[in-house]
Amino acid sequence: MLSLPFSLPMPPASRVQQVSLGLVKFARWTPKALQQQVAQRLLNQIFAESIEDGDLDFLEDKFLRMEITDAQFALSLTVIAVEDRLRIRCLDVNSPDAVIRGNLASFVKLSAKTVDADTLFFQRKLVMEGDTAVALEFKNLTDAFDLDQLPKSLREGLQWLAQQHDTDTLAN
């Protein structure tokens, strides 16, 4: 690790929130194919064990849309067989089977497991629409996911980002 002869001040949480929201907003301006390719690669790596165990079979022939409302960003995913293996695919669909919608802070907290998923849904910070069985199955899968499966730097970065979003200074 590089050691600097001076320390840099940490930005205030509100600034971190603005920058992270800005990055997600910027992502919506990148070509859709690139968004989908990056998301697919990341999701297939993160959920590799779950896919192999059959935990994502419920998404076969179903589409789940994740919408980050404050960034006006959405991504739909499904599971399809590719060369006799199930893989997560992100595709454009007009009518997904289920939608999970919320602000960026809620998705960050859900991903970092700093707030219980049920709490986010009961507080209406995350909302399910459509085929709630599909959305609940995905929620349960993320609840059961062990963050220790992630690389340490990604896990710690995600947890740090969630701490920055704990103040909820951005609008819902």
N, C-alpha and C positions, 0 to 999 in steps of 0.2 A: 504494500500500500504506500502511496506517495505521501510524504509528510511535508507540509508547508511550514516555513518559518513564521507564519502568522496564521491566525484563524479567521475564517470568513464568517460574518454574521449570518445566522439563519434567517431566511425571509419570514415575515409574519404569515400565520396560517391563511389569512384572507388572500394574500398574494399567491400562495401555493395553490389555493382553490381556483383563483382566477386563471392561473397559468395552465393547470390541468384541464379546466373546462375549455380554455382556448385551444389546447392541443386536440381535444376530442372534436371541437367545432371545425378545426382545420382538417381533421381526418375526413370529414364529410365532403371536402372539396377534392380529395384525391380520387383517382379513377376507381369506380366501384369494383372492378376486377382486382385491383391491387388491395383494396380493403378486404375483399372476400378471401383472397389468397393468404394474406397475413393472418387474418382471423382463423381460417381453417388450419393453417400450420400450427398456430399457437394452441388452439383448442384440441387438435388431435394429439399434440404432445402432452398437454395438461391432463387430458382425459384418456390417455392411452390404456391405462389399467382398467378403467371403467368400461371402455369400449370392448376390451378383450373379455371382461367378465360378463358382458351382455347387459350391463346396467343402462346402456343408452338405446337398447332395442325398441323402447317405447316411442322413439322419435323416427323410426323407420316409416316412411310414407306419411309423416306429419311434419309440419313446419311450426317452429317456435320463433317468434319475433321478439327481440330485446330492443327496447326503445329508451334512449337517454333523452328525456324531455328537455332539459335545460340546454342541451347541445344540439337539439333537433337532429339526432343521429340514431339510426336504427340498423339492425342487422338480423336477417332471418337465417335460421339454421335448421338442418335436417340431418338424418343419418342415412347413408346409402351404401350398398355393397360395391366395392371396387376391388376387382381381382380376388374375389372370395373373402374379402375382409370388409368389415363395416368401417366407414370413415365419416367424420363430420364434414358436411358441405354447407357453405353459405351461398344462398341463391336469392335472387330477387323474386318475391312473391307478393301478389296484390292482396290475397286473402289467406293469411296464416291461420293455422288451427288454434293457436294460442298466442297471447301477447303478455309479456312482463314489462311493465312501464314504470319508470321512476327517474329521479334526478341522479346526476353523476355521483354525488356524495353517498347516496344509498347503495348504488352498485359497488362503489369502492369498499364501503363498510361490509357489504355482503361478501365480496370477494376475499377480504382480509379477515373475515370472521370476527370483527371487533364488535359487531352487533348481531344478535340472533336474527335469523331470517324471519321467523314468525313475528318478532317485534316490529320489523320493518313493514310487514304486511298488515299487521293489526293497527299500526299507526298510519296506514295508508301512504307510507313513503314509497312503497312498491305496490303496484296494483296488477292483478291478473285479470285477463279478459279472454273470452272464447272458451275453448276446451280446457277447463280448469284442471282436469285430470292430468293433461300433458304438462301444464305449468307447474302443478304441485309435484309431479314426478321429477321435474328438473330441479325444483327448489329442494326437494329431499336429497337428490343426488349431490347438489352443491353443499347441503348441510353435512352430508356424510364424507365429503372430500377432505382428505388429510393434507393440510398445508405443508407438512413436512415432505410431501412428494415434490414440491416445487424447489428449484435451486434456491439456496440460502439467500443470495442477493435479491432475487425476485420476491421471495417471501418477506424479507425485511423491508424492501422498498415499498411493497404493497401495504404492509402494516404501518410504516411511517406515513405514507400518503393518507391512510385511513385516519390516523391521529390528526393530521392537518385538517381533515374534513369533519372532525368531531365538533367544531365550533358552529357548523351550519350557518355561516354568515352569508352564504349565497342563497338566493331565492329558490324556493322549491319549484 
